[in-house]
Amino acid sequence: MIADVLAFYASHQADQGKRNDNIALALMMLGKRTVNMTIDEITPVWCADYIDWRINQGDARGANMRGGTVIRRPLKTSTARNDLVVLNAAQRFAWKNRKLTHIVPIDKPKASEPRGRFLTRSKRPGYSRRRSAGNGMASGITIGSTTISPGSS
């Protein structure tokens, strides 16, 4: 049963991760959706259904009240993907510990592109900073082809 695999993983590995709160939530949501299921019942169709179900659950942290009803903030596909990553980790952990005879492939959506990072000064186009050889203080800032030096007007 998938519930046994999730419980085994939670009791042995959940404290080892960096984001224990996310792993615990993923285990809870997977537990709701996999009651009385075996590992062999995980198929690409089930994975797609889980993704749709998980996205429609919404997130209570960003809930709004409108007309007395709670409107949850919609979730992104990456949240459901992370849940399926936890399911995959749980089944692999159980398999390595001889609790499962085989593992089944879990279809996950593609990982989203990483967020754009803020540019540091050294990576900004057209921006460089000259340092004087003596005291390490900046002697001028070059922007494009113009150099602005301290004390110049």
C-alpha distance (Angstrom), angle and dihedral (degrees) to the residues before:
residue distance angle dihedral
M1 . . .
I2 3.77 . .
A3 3.81 90.6 .
D4 3.81 89.6 61.8
V5 3.80 91.3 49.9
L6 3.81 91.5 49.7
A7 3.81 92.0 47.3
F8 3.82 91.5 48.6
Y9 3.79 90.8 50.2
A10 3.80 92.7 46.3
S11 3.79 93.2 50.6
H12 3.80 94.3 50.1
Q13 3.79 110.6 24.9
A14 3.78 112.1 20.8
D15 3.81 93.2 88.5
Q16 3.79 92.2 54.4
G17 3.82 98.2 67.9
K18 3.76 130.2 90.0
R19 3.80 95.0 -125.1
N20 3.78 105.0 41.0
D21 3.80 92.1 164.4
N22 3.82 91.4 58.7
I23 3.81 92.0 46.3
A24 3.81 91.3 49.4
L25 3.81 91.5 49.8
A26 3.80 91.5 47.1
L27 3.82 90.8 50.3
M28 3.80 90.4 49.3
M29 3.82 93.6 49.5
L30 3.81 92.1 44.9
G31 3.79 89.0 49.6
K32 3.81 90.9 54.7
R33 3.78 92.1 51.6
T34 3.82 100.1 40.4
V35 3.80 102.5 51.2
N36 3.84 109.7 150.8
M37 3.81 92.4 -2.2
T38 3.78 126.0 133.9
I39 3.79 125.9 -145.0
D40 3.80 89.9 -108.0
E41 3.81 90.1 63.2
I42 3.81 91.7 66.4
T43 3.79 106.0 105.3
P44 3.80 134.4 157.6
V45 3.82 88.1 -99.3
W46 3.81 91.3 53.1
C47 3.82 90.3 48.8
A48 3.82 91.3 52.1
D49 3.82 90.6 47.6
Y50 3.80 90.6 49.4
I51 3.81 91.0 51.6
D52 3.82 91.5 51.6
W53 3.80 91.9 45.4
R54 3.81 93.7 47.6
I55 3.80 94.4 48.3
N56 3.81 90.4 50.7
Q57 3.82 91.7 52.1
G58 3.77 89.8 74.0
D59 3.77 127.0 -160.5
A60 3.79 120.2 -77.6
R61 3.82 91.3 -156.6
G62 3.79 91.3 72.1
A63 3.81 97.1 36.5
N64 3.80 120.2 144.0
M65 3.78 128.9 -162.2
R66 3.79 116.4 -129.0
G67 3.75 120.5 171.1
G68 3.80 92.2 -17.9
T69 3.80 94.6 -54.7
V70 3.78 125.5 108.0
I71 3.78 113.7 -121.0
R72 3.78 109.8 -164.0
R73 3.75 123.7 -147.8
P74 3.82 108.3 -104.3
L75 3.78 116.9 -110.6
K76 3.76 126.3 -130.8
T77 3.77 127.6 -123.7
S78 3.79 90.0 -107.0
T79 3.81 90.4 67.9
A80 3.80 91.4 57.1
R81 3.79 89.3 43.4
N82 3.80 90.3 55.0
D83 3.82 89.8 51.4
L84 3.79 89.8 53.4
V85 3.81 89.9 47.9
V86 3.82 88.0 56.2
L87 3.82 90.4 48.6
N88 3.80 89.8 51.0
A89 3.82 91.1 48.6
A90 3.80 90.8 48.9
Q91 3.79 93.9 51.8
R92 3.81 92.6 45.2
F93 3.81 90.5 49.7
A94 3.81 91.2 50.1
W95 3.82 90.6 46.9
K96 3.81 92.5 50.6
N97 3.81 88.9 51.4
R98 3.82 91.9 50.2
K99 3.79 95.1 -110.9
L100 3.82 91.2 119.5
T101 3.78 128.1 42.2
H102 3.81 93.6 -150.2
I103 3.77 141.9 3.2
V104 3.77 126.5 -130.0
P105 3.79 124.9 -141.1
I106 3.79 114.0 -106.0
D107 3.80 116.8 -148.6
K108 3.78 110.0 -136.4
P109 3.79 128.0 -179.3
K110 3.78 116.5 -107.1
A111 3.77 115.7 -82.0
S112 3.77 112.5 -102.7
E113 3.76 120.4 -111.2
P114 3.80 114.0 -90.1
R115 3.77 116.3 -100.2
G116 3.75 117.9 -97.9
R117 3.77 111.5 -98.9
F118 3.76 126.3 -133.7
L119 3.77 111.6 -101.4
T120 3.75 117.2 -113.7
R121 3.78 119.1 -138.1
S122 3.76 92.4 -99.6
K123 3.81 92.2 53.7
R124 3.80 99.2 46.7
P125 3.80 111.4 110.9
G126 3.79 113.1 -111.5
Y127 3.80 94.5 10.0
S128 3.77 124.3 111.0
R129 3.75 133.7 152.5
R130 3.76 122.9 -143.7
R131 3.77 118.3 -148.6
S132 3.75 124.7 -153.7
A133 3.77 115.2 -122.1
G134 3.81 93.4 -127.9
N135 3.78 116.4 55.8
G136 3.81 103.0 4.1
M137 3.79 92.5 -113.5
A138 3.77 118.9 135.6
S139 3.77 111.7 -97.8
G140 3.76 95.9 -170.9
I141 3.76 146.1 -14.9
T142 3.78 120.6 -126.0
I143 3.78 116.5 -151.9
G144 3.76 112.0 178.4
S145 3.80 104.2 -40.4
T146 3.84 97.0 -30.4
T147 3.80 120.9 95.6
I148 3.78 118.7 -155.4
S149 3.79 112.8 -161.0
P150 3.80 127.5 -169.2
G151 3.79 110.6 -94.8
S152 3.82 94.7 19.6
S153 3.76 119.8 117.3
